[in-house]
C-alpha cells in the first residue's frame, strides 16, 4: 500500500470516507452531525492540515490522515477496511515522516482510544468539551 499527498481535488472523496467512518464509530454524536460538518470539513478543516491518503486497487480513497504542527488532527478509515492495517500505516507515516507526536481523541470513541494507546500514545490531559465547545470529552495523547 502506498501513501499519497492529498490536494483539494481529493477532498470530496476524503469527506465521504470521513462521513462513513464517523457514522460507524461515533455513535455518541447526533445523527445530523455529519450532514452539518461535512461541508466544513471540505471548505475549512482539510485546507488547514497536511493531508495524505491511501487508495485501494480501484484507486478509491479508503483512509486518510491530516497533520498540522506535529499534531494528528484527523485519522479516518473507511469501515469496509477497518482492521486491515491502514490506520497503523498512516499513523506510522505521520510519526516518522511528519514528526507527529500528539493527538486528541474523543473519549467516547473507545476503539480510537484503544488504537492510539496500543500504538504507544499516553494520556497527558483531558478536556470536558471538544474544540467546538460541545459536551464531548477529549483525551489529549502524546508519544
N, C-alpha and C positions, 0 to 999 in steps of 0.2 A: 504494500500500500504506500502511496506517495502523498505528501502534503503539498498543497498548492497555495500560493498567496491569493487572497480574495480581493476583488475590486467591486465597485458599485454595480457592475453588471451581474454579479453573483448574489446580490442582496435579497432578491425576491425568493430565490431557491433556498438561501440560508434562513430566511424568515419562515419559510414553510417547514424546514427541519426544526427550528426553534419551537414553532407552534405545536407540532406533533409531539415533540419531546416534553414540553410543558404540560400538555393535556394528559400525557401518560404518567407524569411523575409529580406534578404539583397539585395534588388533589385538595389542598388547603386553600387554593385560590378560587375566587368567584368564577363562575362559568364565562362571564364576559371579559375576563382579564386579557386573554389572548387577542380577542377581537379589538379591544381598545389599544393594546400595547403594540401589536404587530406593525402598524404604520409608524409608530415612534421608533421602533427598532430599526426599521429601514431608513427613515429620514434623519434620526437624531443619534441613536446609540451606536450603530455599526460604523458610521463615519469617524467616530471618536476613538476607535481602537484599531490595532493592527489585527486583521482577521486572516485566518488560514483555514482551509477546508480539506476534506478527504472525499473522494468520489468512489462509487462502485464501478463495476466493469461496464456499466451502461452510461458512464460519465455523469451520473446523478450525484449531487452532493448528499452525503449521508452523515456528516458530522462537521463541526467547526469549533474553533476556539478564537476568542478575542482577548488581546493583551494590551494594556497601557501602563506605562511607568512601572514595569516589572511586576504587575499585578494581573492575575487572570480575572478578567471582567465577565467572561461568559464561556461556557463549555457545554455544548449540547450535541446529542447524538440522536439520530432517528431511532424510534422504538423498535423498528424491524431488525436493527443490528445491535441492540443492547447486548452487552456481554461478549462481544467479538474482539475486544482489544482496541477499538478505535479511540475511546476516551483516553486510555493509557498512552497510546501513540501520540495523540495531540498534546496531552499533558507533559509527557517527556520532551517533546519538541519545544514547548513553551519554556520549560525549565532550562534545558540545555542550550537552546538557540536564542531565546529571547530573555534569558536571565530572570524569568518569572519565579517569584518565591512566596507570594501571598495570594489569598483568595478569600472572598466572602461567600458564604453559602447559607441558604435558608435552613434554619434548624429543623423545620418540619419535613424537609426533604431528606429522609433518613438514608436513602440509597446514595445520594450525593455526599452526605457527611461521611458515611462509611467508606466510600470510594477514596475521598481525599485522605482520610486517616490511614487507610491501607497503603496509600501511596507515600506516606511519610510525613504528612502535614500534622501539625499540632495546633490545638486551640490556644489562641493568645488573647482572645477577648470575645465579648458578646454584646449585642445591641438589642434592645427590646423591639425596635422598629426598623423597617427596611429603609433604604435610601430615599424613598418617596414618602416616608412618614407613616406607612401602613403598619398595622399591628402584626407583622410577621417577623419574629425574632431572627437575627442574623448572627451566625458564628463567624468570627474572624480567625482565619487559619494561616499558619506560616510554616515553611520548611525549617 
